[in-house]
Amino acid sequence: MRRKGTDVWERISLRSKLTTLSVALIGLLLIVSSAGTMALLRTYLHQNQDAVLISTVEVMRQQSPLTVEQDLATRQLRLPNLPSGYYIAFLDTSGSLQLAFSSSTTANGQLPNISNFDLQAVLSTQGLPFEVDTRGRFIQENEGAGWRLIAAPSQAFPGSVVVALPTDANNGLMNQYRNVGLVFGGFLLILSGMAIWLTITRALRPLKEVERTAAAVAAGDTSQRLLRLEGQTEMSRVNRSLNTMLDSIDDALDARGKTLEQMRRFVADASHELRTPLVSVRGYAELYRMGALSDKAKLDDAMSRIESEAVRMTSLVESLLSLARLDEDKALEIKEIDILALCRDAAKDLSVAEYRREIIVTDLNEVKLEDKSTLLANVDQNVIKQVLINLLANASRFSPEDKPVFVAAGISEQTLVIEVRDSGEGIPKSLRDKVFERFYRADNSRNRETGGSGLGLAIVKGLVEKHGGTIKASETKGGGATLTVKLPQA
């Protein structure tokens, strides 16, 4: 079970999280740097004060209490460079106070109580400065207002000299520095927080654009795109990646829409193509049932028409099955075969149905080849044979009976090229891409007269593309159409 604090943190916006963490880090750095600076400043102040104490005690060790007392009485104290706010005391060997005096700026109520000193403890400091409170008790540094003292044996009388300086000034300076640091640090944190908030808001502005665009796309508007960001920042890279993804989604949806539209057209066209022969067969059946075909000649003609329509329906169904098989993910059986032999076999198969048609096999330069000529290529034999049969049947369908059909093959730049040329009317340039669409007919009446269903070239295109190749239509020199298949061999 997750803790409540974790849930609250996760509900905070990214901008607030980044700002909070950044300000917290800056605050931590300010605290650490201020603490370090204050420690260095305190050390510096103590070192300066200790230097004054050491120099002063060295001077006072040369003075006797009696001489100093006389000078004080006559106001002729001949002690140069005494620090301001000082307190100096002379103690005998038993620790009793012999003489004490201070500067005029030192308040009497703030003087350390020397009578409470433990002389042995004081002398054990071995001439090093230490701190006491106003009661004369040893204290640690920074425990509060007090005095910094140094004690040393006198060289002018049997006893010790104590020199003290108040720590108020140092403590006041430290407090002032701390207060200034707090004010400045707080002001800096506020400014930093505002600057970080504005910077993060501006930096995350593209995310708002992403959110808006994603919502629009989710609502169905796939044309929405993010404003292009220049540079190589993280947001610009995300921007370009998302635009690329949206382009891919848009293209996929367009392709899906086109596929669905093609499928609807395909079903409608297939239904229409099947409906025509079925209506014809049904019509002849009704004529027979009504007794309108009592004459043998009429009956024979009706049966011939029914057979013709049945053959056309069979051809159409087989073509539809061929198109359906193209969508199957069946691996090709690539092997080395003789393409020219395959061309001759396809020509012979066509000659069985159209024995008057002459089919000539040539090379790409239109030079007729002998029957023993060979051309080896790596292809799927069944696929290429189906391609050749469909192309030759299409060329024969649109060529006059007294005109030959040409099939040419060759290798050009590591590509197998197969060309089938007819001697018909040709294909207008504006229709050369459309002839490979399913059920497309440039002239519906002519295609029906020649028995075409509009699927032959669509099947060829599917087979060629499955083989990794291309097919295009062009004009034949002297009239007619040339269909060129290119299959990579590398």
Beta strands, then each sheet from edge to edge (+ up, - down):
strand 1: 87-92
strand 2: 97-102
strand 3: 130-132
strand 4: 138-139
strand 5: 147-153
strand 6: 159-166
strand 7: 334-338
strand 8: 359-362
strand 9: 376-380
strand 10: 405-411
strand 11: 415-421
strand 12: 470-475
strand 13: 481-488
sheet 1: 2+ 1- 6+ 5- 3+ 4-
sheet 2: 7+ 9-
sheet 3: 8+ 10+ 11- 13+ 12-
end
